[in-house]
Amino acid sequence: MSAAEFSSQTDQQQSAKKVTGTIVDEKGEPIIAASVLVDKTTIGTVTDVNGKFQLNIPSLSATLRITYIGYETQNVLINGRSS
């Protein structure tokens, strides 16, 4: 499982950072209903039928924790990435 795409956008009014991405398996197939959580927070979501997710996060230096039954947990450092 991997985060195939990342993009980010800052919401100027609330200083929230919008992060979007797609979670896919080793064959490039989308993973439906994978959990995507901002590490050490209660912010999270699940991927849709296309493996896509969207989160508003407090900082672009956050780490996303991606989990799905049958796969190893992946920790992905956003590190200010925009793509």
Secondary structure, 3 states (H helix, E strand, C coil): CEEEEEEEEEECCCCEEEEEEEEECCCCCECCCCEEEECCCCCEEECCCCCEEEEEECCCCCEEEEECCCCCCEEEECCCCCC
